[in-house]
Amino acid sequence: MTQEFPDKLVPSDEAARLRTLHVYQIANTTPEKIFDEYVAWAAQLFGTPISLISLVDEEYVHFKAVAGAEGVPGLPRAESMCSAAILVDAPIITSDYKAESCRLIKPDVAQAMGLNFYAGSALKMPDGERIGMMAVIGREYRTLSAAEEDVLKRLANLVSRTIELRFQYLNADLAEQWEAAQHELSGTLDDNAALTRYLATRNNGINLDDEEIQDLVLRRLAGVDKVLDRRLKALPQAA
């Protein structure tokens, strides 16, 4: 599958996009358990060896959380598929890392790791700017079904809202409340991961096109969304 990308790696709204990224003060920060749990769950749901949350800065793509490639803090912007993926306002799927699939990046690192499949959905903030990606990455040729694309978009939205919640708490000097929110979200994600492991074992993998599994997963995603809704609405700034 060849994805259509713009001609340039730097979008026309780059200045505004970077302003939004820097407002949230999350790029190049230490790991936080809640984001690690998001990528772990994503890798389970999609059956991929690697999943990550990236934040695309001016010259570097920071990995806020990585499952399956721990110890890799990020990549130069010109070498990360996430750099190209944020340019398009739709989930990005590429089934190979050949140069003709995306002429905007150098695929050397991905090819050296034996990677071929990339699927990502943008982290979009309330002002509409795309600051990074929620991505799942694999070694085998693959595409995504409409149901899988929907789950990936929903995951990206949950991560985006968690970044917003983090900012609102920390900006209001409410670090303890942010810790409490992480604890609550972690409990929900732990339960979701346990269910996913059970379903994967029972069904020899997760098939998101199976209506029963799809319904269970969507309900679990909605459960995380409800926690975020309640927490965001309870913020002093939202009063």
N, C-alpha and C positions, 0 to 999 in steps of 0.2 A: 504494500500500500504506500503510495506516494502522497504526502501531505503538501498542500499548497501553502507556501509562506510568502510574506512580503519580500521585497528586494533587499531590505536593510535590517540588520540586527537591532538597531536602535530605533524605537518607535517615535512617531512625531510628537507624542505627548510625554516624552521621556522626563523632562524636567518636573512635570506635575507628578508623574509616577514615582520618581525618586523622592520627591517631597513627602508623598504619602508613606512610602516605605520608611523613611527616616523618622517620621512622626511616631510611628509605632515602636521604635527603639527595640527591635527584636533581631535584626540582622547581626550576625557575628556575636551572639550571646551564648552563654553556657547552656548545655542541655537542660531541658525541663521534662519531667517524667510524663506529663500529660501528652506532649507531642510525640514522645517515644512510643506511647501506647497507641496513638493514632496510626503511626506507620506500621507497627506490628500487626494491628488488626487489618489494615489494608492489604498487607502481604498475605495474610491468611485468606481473606475474602477472594483475592484474585489468584491465589496460588502462585505467586511470583517470588523469586529468591531475594529481590530487592524492592524496597519501597522507601520513599523519602519525601520530606517537606523541604522545599527550597525557597530561598529568598534572593531575588535577582537584584544585585546592587550594580553600581556603575561599571565596575570592571571585574567583579567576582560574584559567583553564585554560592551563597552560604547554605549549607545543609543544616537546618535547625534540628532535624531528626532523621536518622537513617536506620533502617532494618536491613541486615544482610550485607552491608558494606561498612561496618563500624570502623571508626578511625579515619574515615575520609571526611574532612571538614567542608569540602566544597571543590569547585573547579573554576578556573578562569572562565569568564563569560563566553569567550569564543569557543570553548570546548564543551559546553553543557547544553544538552537538548532543551533544558528548561528555559534557556535564554531565548530560543526561537519560539517555544511553546507559549510564552506569555504574550506573544504578538497577535495571537488569534483568539477571538472571543468565542471559543468553542473547545470542547475536549480535543486534545491532540493525540493521535495514534499513529505510530510509525512501526512497521514490522521489520525494518532493517536499519542499520546505521551506515549504509553506503552513502558516498558523497552526493549522489544524485537525489537521495531522499530529502536532504536538507543541506543546501549549499552554504547556509549561513554559519555553520559550525564546523570545527575540525573533530571528526569522530574517533581520533586516535585512541583516546583513553577508553572509550566504550568498546572499541574493537579489540583492544588489548585484553579487556576483561571478558571477552566473548559475548558481549551483550548485543542483542538484536531488536528486542521488542521494548517500546516505550509507550506508555499511555499516561497522560497527565491532564488535570483540570486545574484551571487557574484559581489562585487565592485572590478573590475580589473583595475589596474593602467597600464600606458604605458609600464612598465618593465615586465608586465605579472603577478605580484604578486597580490594575492587576500587579501584585507585588511579588508573586512567586507561584509555585506549583505544588500540588499534591500528585505524586507520580508513583506508578508501579512499573517495574522494569524486569525484563526477563531475557533468557538466552535463546529461546526457541521462537520460530516464526509464529505469529499470533495476531488476531484482530480482536475487537471487542464487539459484543452484541449491543443492541439498544438498551437492554436491561443493565448490562455491565457499565455502559457509559453513564446511565442514570445514577447508579450507585456511586461511581467515581465522582460525579458532580456533587452529589449530596455529601460525600465525605469532605470534599474540598470546601464546601460551604460551612460544614461544622468546624473545620480547622480555621477558616477565616473568622468565624464568629468567636472562636476561642481566643484568637489573637486580639480581637476587639475587646473581649472581656478582660483579658490580661492587661491591655493598655489602660482601660478605664479604671481598674482597681489600682494599678501601680501609679498612674498619673494622679490619683486622688490620695496617694500615700496610704493605701489600704492593703498592705502586703499580706497581712494575716487573712483577710477575706479572700485574697487570691489563692493562698495556700488551701483554705477551706474549699474553695471552688474546685481546685485541682483534685482534692481528695474525693469530692463528690463525683466529679466527672470520671476519675480513675476507677471508682467503684462500678460505675455504669459500664465503662469500657472493659473492665475485667470480666464482668458478667457476659458481655457480648462476645468477648474472645473465647470464653469457655463454651458458649453455645456454638460458636463457629467451629471450634475444635471437634465438638461432638458431631456436628453435621458433616464435617469433612471426613471423620472416621466412619460414620454410618453410611455415607454415600460415596466413599472413595473420591472425595474432593467436593468443592463447592460449585454447583451449577446454578448461577444466578438467573438462568432462563427457566428453571424449574419453578412453577408458580408457588408451591408450598415454601420452598427455601427463600424465594424472592420476597414473599409476604413476611416471613420471619425477620429477614434482614432489614427490610424497610421499616418494620415496627421498631427494631432495635435502633436504627438511625433516628427515627422520630423520638425515641426516648432520650437520646443525647440532646436533641434539639430542644426538648422541653426543659431540660436542666438549664441549658444556655438561655432560653427565653426567660425563665423565671429569674435567673441571676441578673441578666441584663436589665430587665424591667425594674428590679429592686435597687439598682444603682442610684446613688444620690443625684447624679446628673440627669437621670431619666425621670426624676420626680417632677 
